[in-house]
Amino acid sequence: MFSLKIITRIILNTLLGLILVFVWLKFVNIDEILKTLSKVNPISLLPIFFFFILANAIRSLKLKIFLQSVKNISFRQLFFINGVAIMLNFLIPIRAGEVAKGVYLSQNYNLPMAKSLVWIFLDRFIDFVVVFIAAAVVLFIIPTSLGLNFALISALVAAVLLLITYLIVYKHNSAQKLFDFFENLLILPVLKRLFHKITGYFLETFQVLKRPPKDLFLIFFLAVLAYFSDAAIWVYTFSAIGVGEDIFKMFLAQLLSALTYLIPAAPGYVGSAEASGLLIFSGVFGIDANIASSMIVLFHVCAAIFVIAFGFISLQVIKFDLQEVWSQLRNNSKDG
């Protein structure tokens, strides 16, 4: 099903996850965490699952609006293919979910495979830009251990990403000259060809962002709203263990957590979820390590239940065959 390269990546990521679990256990009292979790009322978990569904619905609507200039995609189908993608990313965190969405769009809407994949990753790129913009703003409001420098760095990264996007979308010739300049700096012909191919796809596919300002505003607004829905999940997870937390603090925590998804993770995000949660909640916000870890463990369990259940339901609803996804992943691993 998978190439040797992919299997090797999964094994290495799993080992990293186990190491992170070991490190995490050094900082927490597992007996205290289990004691806290034993007091959780199952009814208090219902809002968590509601906001899981809401966040998925918001992101599905965002993707529908994002692709509207290319093809009118059914919201229902996007809702369930997102469910499949979330499950794949959770179980096999090698961007299998993004590939699945690209394959589905290509198969069901006759869109070119290469462009579909780039559009899906471009949708994720928008989330990435939103993370830096929103983090730069919120970091000036909510006190953390990160300090002012991190807020300034976030603002700088956001500005650079927006500038590059603006050049590609609205100043096509200037972007082409910039890419040609960097291409000439490459020595190996194979790197030149690869760089030329990738930048060519960017120049072509980024044109999907050449939209009226109100459309772009709506896309960015929905991205922010989705992160607020994610934040509500953590507010209610903390509430389930008897701790009250502010929605804006959890919003910032979600933004910081989004950056950790760039780091390789084990299947099920075992280890990385606990380690990053401890780092963010205790290291950045100063929340007690055992309380923070109790919340993260509870969230991790709820997320696993929702993601796997909703993912399998989604597979049955849209009757999506994953064989082409595995094939595409094998091809990508050979190319990269």
BELTABEL-V711688 format. One record per residue. N is the residue number from 1. RES is the residue in three letters. PSI is psi in whole degrees, 0 to 359 (* if undefined). Layout:
# BELTABEL-V711688
n->[N & N]
res->[RES & RES]
psi->[PSI & PSI]
This chain:
# BELTABEL-V711688
n->[1 & 2 & 3 & 4 & 5 & 6 & 7 & 8 & 9 & 10 & 11 & 12 & 13 & 14 & 15 & 16 & 17 & 18 & 19 & 20 & 21 & 22 & 23 & 24 & 25 & 26 & 27 & 28 & 29 & 30 & 31 & 32 & 33 & 34 & 35 & 36 & 37 & 38 & 39 & 40 & 41 & 42 & 43 & 44 & 45 & 46 & 47 & 48 & 49 & 50 & 51 & 52 & 53 & 54 & 55 & 56 & 57 & 58 & 59 & 60 & 61 & 62 & 63 & 64 & 65 & 66 & 67 & 68 & 69 & 70 & 71 & 72 & 73 & 74 & 75 & 76 & 77 & 78 & 79 & 80 & 81 & 82 & 83 & 84 & 85 & 86 & 87 & 88 & 89 & 90 & 91 & 92 & 93 & 94 & 95 & 96 & 97 & 98 & 99 & 100 & 101 & 102 & 103 & 104 & 105 & 106 & 107 & 108 & 109 & 110 & 111 & 112 & 113 & 114 & 115 & 116 & 117 & 118 & 119 & 120 & 121 & 122 & 123 & 124 & 125 & 126 & 127 & 128 & 129 & 130 & 131 & 132 & 133 & 134 & 135 & 136 & 137 & 138 & 139 & 140 & 141 & 142 & 143 & 144 & 145 & 146 & 147 & 148 & 149 & 150 & 151 & 152 & 153 & 154 & 155 & 156 & 157 & 158 & 159 & 160 & 161 & 162 & 163 & 164 & 165 & 166 & 167 & 168 & 169 & 170 & 171 & 172 & 173 & 174 & 175 & 176 & 177 & 178 & 179 & 180 & 181 & 182 & 183 & 184 & 185 & 186 & 187 & 188 & 189 & 190 & 191 & 192 & 193 & 194 & 195 & 196 & 197 & 198 & 199 & 200 & 201 & 202 & 203 & 204 & 205 & 206 & 207 & 208 & 209 & 210 & 211 & 212 & 213 & 214 & 215 & 216 & 217 & 218 & 219 & 220 & 221 & 222 & 223 & 224 & 225 & 226 & 227 & 228 & 229 & 230 & 231 & 232 & 233 & 234 & 235 & 236 & 237 & 238 & 239 & 240 & 241 & 242 & 243 & 244 & 245 & 246 & 247 & 248 & 249 & 250 & 251 & 252 & 253 & 254 & 255 & 256 & 257 & 258 & 259 & 260 & 261 & 262 & 263 & 264 & 265 & 266 & 267 & 268 & 269 & 270 & 271 & 272 & 273 & 274 & 275 & 276 & 277 & 278 & 279 & 280 & 281 & 282 & 283 & 284 & 285 & 286 & 287 & 288 & 289 & 290 & 291 & 292 & 293 & 294 & 295 & 296 & 297 & 298 & 299 & 300 & 301 & 302 & 303 & 304 & 305 & 306 & 307 & 308 & 309 & 310 & 311 & 312 & 313 & 314 & 315 & 316 & 317 & 318 & 319 & 320 & 321 & 322 & 323 & 324 & 325 & 326 & 327 & 328 & 329 & 330 & 331 & 332 & 333 & 334 & 335 & 336]
res->[MET & PHE & SER & LEU & LYS & ILE & ILE & THR & ARG & ILE & ILE & LEU & ASN & THR & LEU & LEU & GLY & LEU & ILE & LEU & VAL & PHE & VAL & TRP & LEU & LYS & PHE & VAL & ASN & ILE & ASP & GLU & ILE & LEU & LYS & THR & LEU & SER & LYS & VAL & ASN & PRO & ILE & SER & LEU & LEU & PRO & ILE & PHE & PHE & PHE & PHE & ILE & LEU & ALA & ASN & ALA & ILE & ARG & SER & LEU & LYS & LEU & LYS & ILE & PHE & LEU & GLN & SER & VAL & LYS & ASN & ILE & SER & PHE & ARG & GLN & LEU & PHE & PHE & ILE & ASN & GLY & VAL & ALA & ILE & MET & LEU & ASN & PHE & LEU & ILE & PRO & ILE & ARG & ALA & GLY & GLU & VAL & ALA & LYS & GLY & VAL & TYR & LEU & SER & GLN & ASN & TYR & ASN & LEU & PRO & MET & ALA & LYS & SER & LEU & VAL & TRP & ILE & PHE & LEU & ASP & ARG & PHE & ILE & ASP & PHE & VAL & VAL & VAL & PHE & ILE & ALA & ALA & ALA & VAL & VAL & LEU & PHE & ILE & ILE & PRO & THR & SER & LEU & GLY & LEU & ASN & PHE & ALA & LEU & ILE & SER & ALA & LEU & VAL & ALA & ALA & VAL & LEU & LEU & LEU & ILE & THR & TYR & LEU & ILE & VAL & TYR & LYS & HIS & ASN & SER & ALA & GLN & LYS & LEU & PHE & ASP & PHE & PHE & GLU & ASN & LEU & LEU & ILE & LEU & PRO & VAL & LEU & LYS & ARG & LEU & PHE & HIS & LYS & ILE & THR & GLY & TYR & PHE & LEU & GLU & THR & PHE & GLN & VAL & LEU & LYS & ARG & PRO & PRO & LYS & ASP & LEU & PHE & LEU & ILE & PHE & PHE & LEU & ALA & VAL & LEU & ALA & TYR & PHE & SER & ASP & ALA & ALA & ILE & TRP & VAL & TYR & THR & PHE & SER & ALA & ILE & GLY & VAL & GLY & GLU & ASP & ILE & PHE & LYS & MET & PHE & LEU & ALA & GLN & LEU & LEU & SER & ALA & LEU & THR & TYR & LEU & ILE & PRO & ALA & ALA & PRO & GLY & TYR & VAL & GLY & SER & ALA & GLU & ALA & SER & GLY & LEU & LEU & ILE & PHE & SER & GLY & VAL & PHE & GLY & ILE & ASP & ALA & ASN & ILE & ALA & SER & SER & MET & ILE & VAL & LEU & PHE & HIS & VAL & CYS & ALA & ALA & ILE & PHE & VAL & ILE & ALA & PHE & GLY & PHE & ILE & SER & LEU & GLN & VAL & ILE & LYS & PHE & ASP & LEU & GLN & GLU & VAL & TRP & SER & GLN & LEU & ARG & ASN & ASN & SER & LYS & ASP & GLY]
psi->[316 & 155 & 164 & 324 & 317 & 317 & 319 & 317 & 316 & 318 & 314 & 319 & 323 & 317 & 319 & 318 & 318 & 322 & 318 & 323 & 316 & 316 & 316 & 317 & 337 & 339 & 354 & 163 & 104 & 327 & 320 & 323 & 313 & 323 & 317 & 316 & 331 & 341 & 357 & 131 & 121 & 328 & 328 & 350 & 348 & 316 & 331 & 314 & 327 & 314 & 336 & 312 & 317 & 316 & 319 & 320 & 318 & 316 & 328 & 319 & 320 & 316 & 324 & 313 & 321 & 320 & 1 & 324 & 346 & 310 & 145 & 100 & 139 & 130 & 319 & 315 & 321 & 323 & 316 & 328 & 330 & 323 & 318 & 316 & 318 & 318 & 315 & 317 & 329 & 314 & 325 & 79 & 65 & 36 & 26 & 329 & 317 & 320 & 319 & 317 & 319 & 316 & 317 & 315 & 320 & 317 & 321 & 343 & 14 & 39 & 145 & 134 & 311 & 316 & 321 & 316 & 317 & 321 & 320 & 316 & 332 & 323 & 320 & 327 & 321 & 317 & 319 & 317 & 316 & 320 & 313 & 320 & 309 & 320 & 320 & 322 & 309 & 328 & 336 & 345 & 316 & 124 & 133 & 176 & 356 & 330 & 176 & 328 & 320 & 322 & 318 & 321 & 317 & 317 & 320 & 314 & 316 & 317 & 318 & 316 & 318 & 321 & 314 & 316 & 317 & 316 & 316 & 319 & 314 & 342 & 65 & 313 & 320 & 319 & 320 & 318 & 321 & 316 & 321 & 322 & 313 & 326 & 322 & 340 & 342 & 141 & 311 & 132 & 323 & 323 & 323 & 314 & 317 & 315 & 318 & 320 & 314 & 312 & 328 & 317 & 318 & 312 & 326 & 312 & 334 & 346 & 345 & 341 & 358 & 81 & 166 & 146 & 324 & 326 & 316 & 319 & 317 & 319 & 313 & 323 & 316 & 326 & 316 & 317 & 322 & 320 & 329 & 324 & 320 & 319 & 321 & 327 & 315 & 327 & 313 & 333 & 318 & 318 & 325 & 335 & 12 & 24 & 131 & 132 & 151 & 140 & 324 & 325 & 319 & 329 & 313 & 321 & 321 & 321 & 316 & 322 & 324 & 327 & 331 & 344 & 350 & 343 & 137 & 141 & 153 & 160 & 134 & 7 & 31 & 128 & 308 & 323 & 315 & 316 & 314 & 323 & 316 & 318 & 315 & 307 & 320 & 314 & 319 & 317 & 352 & 21 & 143 & 136 & 320 & 323 & 313 & 316 & 326 & 316 & 314 & 319 & 315 & 315 & 317 & 318 & 313 & 317 & 317 & 316 & 311 & 310 & 314 & 315 & 310 & 325 & 314 & 322 & 316 & 319 & 318 & 322 & 312 & 357 & 57 & 124 & 122 & 357 & 319 & 329 & 313 & 320 & 317 & 321 & 320 & 317 & 318 & 322 & 329 & 320 & 324 & *]
